[in-house]
Amino acid sequence: MPSPDFARRRASAPLEPATMPSGDSVPLAVRYDDVRALLASPTSSRNLRLPGLPRLVNGLGIDDDPDALVNQDPPEHTRYRRIMYGTFTPRQAERWRPRVTKIAEALLDGLGDDFDLVHGYAMKLPCHVICELLGVPMERYEQFVRWTDMFLTTSTATAQDRYQGYTEFMAYAAELVAQHRESPGADLIDLLIQARDEADRLSEGELVNTVFALITAGYETTASLISRGVFRLMQHPEQWAELVADPGLSATAVEEILRYDGPPASAFMRRMTEDTVLPSGTVPAGTVLLPHLGAANHDPEAFPDPSRFDIHRFADHSPNPHVAFGYGAHRCLAAALARVELTEAFRALAVHRPGLRPAAPLEDVPWADGLVHRPVTFPLTSAPLASAG
């Protein structure tokens, strides 16, 4: 859950500066309306490569690559997304659902009654899925974990470690694109290579960055959401029982997990190209600030009783949409694919492990505090309960 300090910020200091992992201080937008307005504003730039600007992390970071979709502004960004749009429509995502379901069920079938959710399921499922969708050999699984941990999740990694992880990962993404050009198939990389808008296609740098983004976001972000979501359901066993009784609730349960435990602040920092009026005040041109998605998703003005976890929240009424996938021009392009994977991950657990419960006290579960927050390990059991007789 977001810091309790966000309530104070929302009430009296909605754009107060906060210290980033780099040590730089930038204003933090925590109100739902401010975050949406900021993400939708045409004056909100993702070009943070100008000298002297605040940084999210020290050393090489995602903000530094001009070919990355998330770092581009219109018109380059508009062109990039237009070319790729057809690859990531909800209809295309549905094509992958049977394969995701099969992978989730196979993983659960291979686990005993007692298992670690994080390493036995939450981390393996997205890695298997992304490897299959991209046509990547599963032997590279451990390498993905190492690279991603080095680049995304380990706050203690040195700048040199981060640089090494990034360059090795990008080199492998380039190798994958080259392999698919030489031997075309029907994987997601092949669809990206074929994607076009009339005569326009993605450049080599854009293709490589898209593959890199799909692997990193498709692996770590999804693994963290599965881990946090199951933890929350185990905290609310009555809601887990409802999901078991009706696995069709998985889709709306995922929406609440995304709102309640979604990415903490992953909309990335923005630089204002002009003086910009937000609901909470005017932000001067040149200001770099961070829209905090987690704080926005817990704003009581947008979500009544936001600290209450409720898998029916997005089914029983029509609240404001959450912003776990961002908002505006940079809203996550692969949101439909992520929803399919998350829904099938929780549906498979409800169907194949209905007796799932913690194997140790929830308060003893250790949590990682890198750039991504999730349990380090989470022991669970689905062994039959001993009879009272």
Backbone torsions as a table, in degrees:
resi	resn	phi	psi	omega
1	MET	NA	153.1	177.7
2	PRO	-62.0	160.1	179.8
3	SER	-58.3	139.8	174.9
4	PRO	-58.6	-20.2	179.8
5	ASP	-66.7	-18.6	-179.6
6	PHE	-65.0	-29.0	177.1
7	ALA	-62.8	-43.4	177.3
8	ARG	-64.0	-44.8	179.8
9	ARG	-59.7	-47.0	-179.0
10	ARG	-60.1	-38.4	-175.6
11	ALA	-73.6	-39.7	-170.4
12	SER	-133.5	-13.7	-177.0
13	ALA	-147.1	64.1	-170.6
14	PRO	-68.6	-13.2	178.1
15	LEU	-125.8	28.9	-179.2
16	GLU	-68.2	141.8	179.1
17	PRO	-64.2	153.4	174.7
18	ALA	-138.2	156.0	-177.9
19	THR	-89.7	127.1	178.7
20	MET	-81.7	165.6	176.5
21	PRO	-55.2	-25.8	178.7
22	SER	-73.1	-17.5	-172.7
23	GLY	99.6	-13.4	177.0
24	ASP	-73.0	150.1	-179.4
25	SER	-110.8	128.2	179.1
26	VAL	-137.2	151.4	174.9
27	PRO	-59.2	143.1	-178.5
28	LEU	-116.0	119.5	176.8
29	ALA	-88.2	121.0	-173.5
30	VAL	-119.0	-14.5	178.8
31	ARG	-84.1	142.7	-179.2
32	TYR	-54.1	-48.8	-176.9
33	ASP	-66.2	-36.0	177.3
34	ASP	-66.7	-44.3	-178.4
35	VAL	-62.1	-46.2	179.0
36	ARG	-63.3	-43.2	-179.8
37	ALA	-63.7	-40.3	179.7
38	LEU	-64.5	-47.2	-177.8
39	LEU	-68.1	-26.6	-178.3
40	ALA	-91.0	-11.2	-173.1
41	SER	-72.0	133.9	175.4
42	PRO	-68.9	-11.4	178.0
43	THR	-92.3	4.5	-178.0
44	SER	-96.0	105.0	-173.4
45	SER	-102.0	145.3	174.3
46	ARG	-98.7	6.7	176.2
47	ASN	-82.7	97.7	-179.6
48	LEU	-109.2	22.7	-174.3
49	ARG	-94.1	7.9	177.9
50	LEU	-75.7	146.6	-177.0
51	PRO	-60.5	140.2	172.2
52	GLY	84.1	0.8	-179.0
53	LEU	-77.5	152.2	176.1
54	PRO	-59.6	153.2	-179.5
55	ARG	-122.9	151.7	175.9
56	LEU	-74.1	-45.9	178.5
57	VAL	-132.4	158.4	175.2
58	ASN	-77.1	151.4	-179.6
59	GLY	79.2	-171.1	-177.8
60	LEU	-62.9	133.3	178.2
61	GLY	-138.0	175.9	-177.7
62	ILE	-61.6	-25.1	-177.8
63	ASP	-68.5	-13.7	-168.5
64	ASP	-88.1	-14.6	-172.9
65	ASP	-95.1	114.0	-178.5
66	PRO	-68.9	-18.0	179.4
67	ASP	-82.7	-14.5	-177.7
68	ALA	-70.1	133.0	-179.0
69	LEU	-55.1	-40.6	-175.2
70	VAL	-67.7	-15.2	-178.4
71	ASN	-100.3	2.8	-174.5
72	GLN	-99.9	150.1	174.8
73	ASP	-112.5	162.4	174.0
74	PRO	-59.4	148.4	4.8
75	PRO	-87.1	-11.3	-178.2
76	GLU	-61.3	-43.5	-179.6
77	HIS	-62.8	-40.9	-179.9
78	THR	-61.7	-43.8	179.5
79	ARG	-63.8	-46.3	-177.6
80	TYR	-57.1	-50.5	-177.9
81	ARG	-68.4	-35.1	-179.2
82	ARG	-63.1	-40.3	178.9
83	ILE	-65.1	-40.2	-173.7
84	MET	-87.8	-11.0	-169.7
85	TYR	-53.2	-46.6	-175.2
86	GLY	-63.5	-22.5	-179.7
87	THR	-74.0	-22.2	-171.9
88	PHE	-123.1	24.6	177.2
89	THR	-69.8	158.3	174.4
90	PRO	-54.5	-36.2	179.5
91	ARG	-64.1	-42.0	177.2
92	GLN	-65.3	-40.2	-179.7
93	ALA	-60.9	-36.7	179.8
94	GLU	-62.7	-27.0	178.8
95	ARG	-63.5	-27.8	-177.2
96	TRP	-87.9	-12.1	-173.0
97	ARG	-56.5	-48.7	-179.4
98	PRO	-57.8	-35.8	-179.6
99	ARG	-70.9	-39.2	177.9
100	VAL	-63.4	-44.7	179.4
101	THR	-59.2	-44.6	-178.7
102	LYS	-62.7	-42.0	179.7
103	ILE	-65.1	-45.0	-179.7
104	ALA	-60.2	-45.1	-178.9
105	GLU	-65.9	-39.9	179.8
106	ALA	-64.8	-40.2	178.6
107	LEU	-62.8	-45.1	-179.8
108	LEU	-66.1	-36.2	178.0
109	ASP	-63.6	-27.4	-177.4
110	GLY	-87.7	-1.9	-180.0
111	LEU	-100.2	146.7	175.3
112	GLY	-78.0	-170.2	178.3
113	ASP	-64.6	-34.4	-178.8
114	ASP	-110.3	127.5	-177.5
115	PHE	-156.4	163.3	175.3
116	ASP	-93.6	116.7	-177.5
117	LEU	-57.4	-43.3	-172.3
118	VAL	-63.6	-55.3	-174.0
119	HIS	-87.5	-22.5	-179.6
120	GLY	-87.8	-21.9	-173.7
121	TYR	-141.1	-56.1	-171.5
122	ALA	-62.0	-38.1	179.4
123	MET	-84.9	-34.0	-177.2
124	LYS	-73.6	-38.9	-176.3
125	LEU	-58.8	-55.9	-178.5
126	PRO	-63.8	-31.5	179.0
127	CYS	-69.0	-42.7	176.0
128	HIS	-61.7	-43.3	-178.4
129	VAL	-63.9	-49.3	-176.1
130	ILE	-67.0	-36.2	176.6
131	CYS	-62.9	-43.1	-179.1
132	GLU	-69.3	-43.2	-177.7
133	LEU	-67.0	-33.9	-178.2
134	LEU	-93.2	-5.7	-178.4
135	GLY	72.7	39.2	-178.4
136	VAL	-102.2	134.8	177.6
137	PRO	-61.4	135.2	-178.8
138	MET	-64.9	-17.0	178.0
139	GLU	-61.9	-19.9	-178.4
140	ARG	-84.7	3.4	-176.4
141	TYR	-53.9	-52.4	-177.2
142	GLU	-62.7	-33.0	179.1
143	GLN	-68.0	-40.8	175.5
144	PHE	-56.6	-45.9	-178.5
145	VAL	-59.6	-46.0	-177.8
146	ARG	-64.8	-48.1	-179.7
147	TRP	-62.1	-46.7	-176.3
148	THR	-65.8	-41.2	179.0
149	ASP	-62.7	-40.2	-178.9
150	MET	-66.6	-40.3	-172.6
151	PHE	-88.9	-34.5	-171.7
152	LEU	-108.1	-41.6	-163.2
153	THR	-109.1	-14.1	-174.7
154	THR	-98.0	99.9	-176.8
155	SER	-65.2	-19.6	-178.5
156	THR	-88.7	-3.3	179.9
157	ALA	-62.6	140.6	177.9
158	THR	-74.8	163.9	177.8
159	ALA	-58.8	-37.8	178.9
160	GLN	-66.4	-41.2	177.1
161	ASP	-60.1	-45.2	-178.5
162	ARG	-64.0	-41.8	179.3
163	TYR	-62.8	-44.4	-180.0
164	GLN	-62.9	-46.0	179.2
165	GLY	-60.0	-42.6	-178.6
166	TYR	-65.5	-48.0	-176.1
167	THR	-67.3	-38.3	177.9
168	GLU	-65.7	-41.3	-179.7
169	PHE	-64.8	-45.3	-179.9
170	MET	-64.7	-36.3	178.2
171	ALA	-63.7	-40.1	179.2
172	TYR	-69.1	-37.8	176.6
173	ALA	-61.1	-40.3	177.7
174	ALA	-64.4	-39.0	177.7
175	GLU	-62.4	-41.4	178.9
176	LEU	-62.1	-45.2	179.5
177	VAL	-60.7	-43.7	179.7
178	ALA	-62.0	-41.3	178.9
179	GLN	-62.7	-40.8	-179.1
180	HIS	-73.7	-27.8	173.9
181	ARG	-67.2	-39.6	-177.2
182	GLU	-74.3	-37.4	-178.5
183	SER	-131.0	81.4	-175.7
184	PRO	-64.7	149.5	175.8
185	GLY	-142.6	-140.9	-178.7
186	ALA	-128.1	25.0	178.7
187	ASP	-80.0	175.3	-178.6
188	LEU	-63.1	-36.4	177.7
189	ILE	-63.0	-39.8	178.0
190	ASP	-62.5	-39.5	177.9
191	LEU	-64.4	-38.3	178.9
192	LEU	-67.6	-39.5	177.7
193	ILE	-63.5	-37.2	-178.7
194	GLN	-81.0	-18.3	-175.0
195	ALA	-60.2	137.5	-179.8
196	ARG	-155.5	158.9	170.8
197	ASP	-123.2	98.5	-170.1
198	GLU	58.6	-116.9	-176.9
199	ALA	-93.2	0.8	-173.4
200	ASP	-93.3	134.3	177.2
201	ARG	-129.1	170.5	175.6
202	LEU	-71.6	141.9	174.0
203	SER	-72.1	169.3	179.4
204	GLU	-61.4	-43.7	179.1
205	GLY	-62.2	-39.3	179.2
206	GLU	-67.6	-40.0	177.6
207	LEU	-62.2	-48.0	-178.0
208	VAL	-62.2	-42.4	179.6
209	ASN	-65.6	-35.5	179.0
210	THR	-66.9	-42.7	177.3
211	VAL	-62.5	-43.9	177.4
212	PHE	-58.3	-46.8	-178.5
213	ALA	-64.7	-39.4	179.8
214	LEU	-64.5	-39.5	-179.1
215	ILE	-70.2	-47.8	-176.5
216	THR	-67.9	-49.6	-179.1
217	ALA	-70.8	-39.6	-178.2
218	GLY	-67.9	-22.6	179.8
219	TYR	-94.4	-71.4	-170.1
220	GLU	-66.7	-44.6	-177.9
221	THR	-62.2	-44.8	-179.4
222	THR	-67.5	-42.1	178.5
223	ALA	-59.6	-41.9	-179.6
224	SER	-66.4	-40.5	179.7
225	LEU	-65.7	-39.8	177.1
226	ILE	-63.3	-45.7	-178.6
227	SER	-62.6	-48.5	-178.9
228	ARG	-67.4	-37.9	-179.2
229	GLY	-65.4	-43.0	178.2
230	VAL	-66.6	-39.8	176.7
231	PHE	-57.0	-44.4	-178.9
232	ARG	-66.2	-40.0	178.7
233	LEU	-66.0	-34.9	177.2
234	MET	-70.1	-26.5	174.0
235	GLN	-71.5	-21.6	-177.8
236	HIS	-125.2	71.9	-174.0
237	PRO	-59.1	-27.1	178.0
238	GLU	-67.1	-33.4	178.1
239	GLN	-77.5	-33.7	173.1
240	TRP	-60.8	-42.1	179.0
241	ALA	-62.2	-37.6	177.3
242	GLU	-64.9	-40.4	179.4
243	LEU	-66.6	-39.0	176.9
244	VAL	-64.0	-42.0	-179.9
245	ALA	-68.1	-30.1	-179.2
246	ASP	-140.7	83.2	-178.8
247	PRO	-60.4	-15.1	175.6
248	GLY	-64.3	-14.5	176.3
249	LEU	-74.8	-4.6	-174.4
250	SER	-57.2	-39.9	-176.6
251	ALA	-64.0	-44.9	179.7
252	THR	-75.0	-30.1	174.7
253	ALA	-62.2	-40.1	178.5
254	VAL	-61.9	-39.6	178.7
255	GLU	-61.4	-39.3	178.4
256	GLU	-71.3	-36.7	175.9
257	ILE	-62.9	-41.4	177.5
258	LEU	-62.3	-41.5	178.5
259	ARG	-69.2	-49.5	-171.1
260	TYR	-74.5	-40.1	-172.1
261	ASP	-130.5	27.0	-178.1
262	GLY	-72.6	-174.5	-179.7
263	PRO	-52.2	131.0	-171.9
264	PRO	-66.4	-38.0	-177.3
265	ALA	-157.0	30.0	-164.5
266	SER	-83.0	22.3	173.8
267	ALA	-77.1	-7.8	-179.1
268	PHE	69.7	158.1	-178.1
269	MET	-71.7	157.3	178.7
270	ARG	-129.3	146.4	174.4
271	ARG	-111.9	127.8	-178.2
272	MET	-83.0	123.0	-177.9
273	THR	-83.9	-15.8	176.5
274	GLU	-144.0	164.9	170.3
275	ASP	-56.5	128.7	-173.0
276	THR	-127.5	128.3	-180.0
277	VAL	-91.1	116.3	172.8
278	LEU	-103.6	162.7	178.4
279	PRO	-53.1	-31.1	-177.5
280	SER	-94.6	-0.3	178.4
281	GLY	147.7	174.8	-178.7
282	THR	-91.6	132.7	178.4
283	VAL	-105.0	120.6	-177.1
284	PRO	-65.5	151.2	175.0
285	ALA	-55.9	141.0	179.2
286	GLY	91.6	-12.4	179.8
287	THR	-69.7	135.1	171.4
288	VAL	-104.3	126.7	-180.0
289	LEU	-140.6	165.4	-176.8
290	LEU	-116.6	118.8	171.7
291	PRO	-80.0	120.1	-174.7
292	HIS	-94.5	107.4	-176.1
293	LEU	-65.6	-41.4	-179.1
294	GLY	-62.1	-42.1	178.5
295	ALA	-65.1	-42.5	178.9
296	ALA	-61.5	-38.6	-179.0
297	ASN	-72.7	-8.6	177.0
298	HIS	-116.7	21.5	178.1
299	ASP	-79.6	118.5	-178.0
300	PRO	-64.8	-18.0	176.0
301	GLU	-70.3	-24.4	-179.5
302	ALA	-103.0	-33.2	-176.2
303	PHE	-132.0	101.2	-179.6
304	PRO	-53.8	137.1	-179.9
305	ASP	49.3	60.1	-171.3
306	PRO	-65.0	-22.5	-179.8
307	SER	-79.1	-6.3	177.4
308	ARG	-84.6	122.0	175.9
309	PHE	-84.7	123.5	-173.2
310	ASP	-146.7	107.4	-177.9
311	ILE	-68.7	-6.9	176.7
312	HIS	-97.0	-2.2	-172.8
313	ARG	-54.4	-41.6	-175.7
314	PHE	-94.9	9.1	176.8
315	ALA	-112.9	-37.4	-173.1
316	ASP	-77.8	-23.9	179.9
317	HIS	-154.2	-175.9	-178.0
318	SER	-117.1	83.6	177.5
319	PRO	-74.5	-178.3	172.2
320	ASN	-63.2	147.2	176.3
321	PRO	-67.9	142.1	176.0
322	HIS	-70.9	165.9	-179.0
323	VAL	-117.1	28.9	179.9
324	ALA	-60.8	-29.8	177.6
325	PHE	-95.7	13.4	-176.6
326	GLY	85.6	-163.8	-177.6
327	TYR	-162.2	155.6	177.1
328	GLY	77.5	-154.3	-172.3
329	ALA	-61.3	-30.7	-176.7
330	HIS	-98.0	15.2	177.1
331	ARG	-56.0	140.4	-174.4
332	CYS	-48.7	119.4	-177.2
333	LEU	-66.5	-30.9	-177.0
334	ALA	-97.8	24.7	-177.4
335	ALA	-58.7	-40.5	-178.8
336	ALA	-64.2	-40.4	178.2
337	LEU	-66.9	-40.9	178.1
338	ALA	-62.0	-40.9	179.3
339	ARG	-63.6	-41.1	177.9
340	VAL	-60.8	-47.9	-176.6
341	GLU	-65.0	-44.7	-179.7
342	LEU	-66.2	-43.1	-179.7
343	THR	-60.7	-44.7	-178.9
344	GLU	-71.0	-30.0	177.0
345	ALA	-63.2	-44.7	-178.7
346	PHE	-78.2	-33.6	177.5
347	ARG	-63.8	-43.3	-179.6
348	ALA	-62.8	-40.5	177.5
349	LEU	-62.6	-44.2	-178.2
350	ALA	-64.7	-37.4	-176.8
351	VAL	-79.6	-43.1	-171.1
352	HIS	-97.4	-15.4	177.5
353	ARG	-133.7	59.2	-175.0
354	PRO	-62.8	-27.0	-179.7
355	GLY	-90.1	17.6	-175.6
356	LEU	-59.9	135.8	178.8
357	ARG	-159.3	160.9	-179.6
358	PRO	-64.0	142.5	176.9
359	ALA	-94.6	-3.8	177.9
360	ALA	-150.4	162.5	179.3
361	PRO	-56.3	136.5	-178.2
362	LEU	-60.1	-32.0	-179.2
363	GLU	-68.8	-13.5	179.1
364	ASP	-92.2	-4.2	-179.9
365	VAL	-68.9	123.8	179.4
366	PRO	-79.8	143.3	-178.2
367	TRP	-118.0	141.6	174.6
368	ALA	-84.4	141.8	-179.6
369	ASP	-123.4	48.7	172.7
370	GLY	-88.3	-149.7	177.2
371	LEU	-69.6	-21.3	175.9
372	VAL	-119.2	130.8	-174.3
373	HIS	-101.6	119.1	178.5
374	ARG	-160.1	163.5	173.8
375	PRO	-60.3	143.1	175.0
376	VAL	-76.7	-46.3	172.0
377	THR	-139.3	155.8	-179.3
378	PHE	-150.4	89.7	-177.5
379	PRO	-71.5	130.0	178.9
380	LEU	-127.8	160.9	173.4
381	THR	-137.7	148.4	172.3
382	SER	-129.3	20.9	178.9
383	ALA	-65.5	145.1	178.1
384	PRO	-58.7	140.6	177.3
385	LEU	-70.3	140.7	177.9
386	ALA	-65.5	140.1	-179.8
387	SER	-72.5	152.1	-177.5
388	ALA	-72.9	-18.6	-176.9
389	GLY	-79.1	NA	NA
